[in-house]
Amino acid sequence: MTVPHLYRVILPVSDIGLAAKFYGYVFQDDGQRVSPGRHYFDCDGVILACYDPSADGDDVGQGWLHHENQYLYFSVSDLVAVRDRIEKGGGRNLTEIESMPWGERVFYALDPLGSRLSFVDASTLFTGSE
């Protein structure tokens, strides 16, 4: 069997303009608007697709429900610089950078629209193998 390749993750947002501005600033990449309600960011081969159903003319339905521990995790080479951009870019509830028992250096935050984010020092990633 061929190992599947994760290529896109949908992040529901209620304001596509604010989401595009925030992630563009944090990632230092403007990304690409692909429709009125979708803005894509290439995260090393996996697309983060910010999606505002209302802006695309889609029904919101029951809305999006997230668990309190449902985070998007990003690995970065400069954790301090990214934390600073998140704070200056409008991120909220930032934690301090800490070392986890499994060795990762990490911090958590909310984006301006309330999505849960985690950033991990790329040199400390733990993927479940020794």
N, C-alpha and C positions, 0 to 999 in steps of 0.2 A: 504494500500500500504506500502511496506517496504521502509524505507528511504535508498536511495543509499549511498554507501560508496565510496568516492574518493580514489583510491588506487595507481594511477600512473599519473605523469605529465611529458610530454616530453619537454625537454629543448633542442632546436636545438643549436648545436655548430659546429664550423668549424675546431676545433682541439681537438679531443677526449683526447689526452694525456695531453694537457694543462688544459682542463676542469677537468679531473680526479684529476690532481695534485692540482689545486686550491680548488675544493670543498672538497677533502680529507683533505687538510690543514685547511680550515675554519671549517669544521664539526668535525675535529679530528677523522676521520673514513675513512679508505681506500676505502670503498665501494666495489663493485664487478663488474669486467668486464664480461659482459654476451655475448658479441660478439665483433668483431673488432671495431665496431662503436657505441657500447652502454655500458655505465657505470652507474650502479645503486647505489643510496644512499638511505637507509631507513631513512626517516624523520618521525619517530614515527608512522609508519603504512602506510604512503604515500610514494611511491617510486618517487624520483627525478631521471628521466632517461635522462642522458646526451646522446644525439644522434647526431652522425656525419654521415650523409647519405653516403658521399664519402668513408669513412673508411669501411662502410658496403657493399659497391658496389652498393648502391642505387642511382637512378637518383636524382639530386638536383632540377631539374625542375626550377620553377620560384624563388626558394629560400624561405626563411621564412620572412614574413612581420610582424612586431610588431608595435603596436601603442606606441606612446611616453609615455603613462601612463600605459603600460602593465608591471606590476611588479610581481615577485614571492615574496610572503610574508612568512617569517619564524618567529616563536616565539622562543625566547631563554631565558635562565635564567640569563645569564651574558652578557648584551648588550655591555658593555665596552670591555670585552675580545674578543668578536666576531668582533667588529669594528676594534680592533687592529690587529687581524689575517687577516681580509680582506685587510687592508692597507699593512701589511707586505707580504701578499700572492700575491699581484699584482692587487688588486681591484683598481678601479679608481672612480673619481668624488664622493668621500664620502662626505656626508653631516654631520654636527654636530648632535649629539643626541638632539632631541627636543621633547617637549610634545605637542601633538595635542589637539585641542579643545574637542575631545571626550574622552580624558584621556590617550591615548596610548603614551608611550615613544618609539621613533622610529628613525632610520636613514636609508638613502638610499645610494645605491652605484651601480656601474657597475662592473660586473666581467671582467676578462682580455679580454674576447671575445665580450664585449659590452652588455651582457644581464642585464636587470634591476632587481635589488634586493632590498628588504626592510627587515629589521630585527626589531622586536618589542619585548620589554621587556615582557616576559610571564606573569608577575604579573599585567600587565596593559591592556591585550587584551580586545578589544571591539568587540563583535560578533553580534551586532545589537539588543541585548535584555538588559533590565535593570538589 
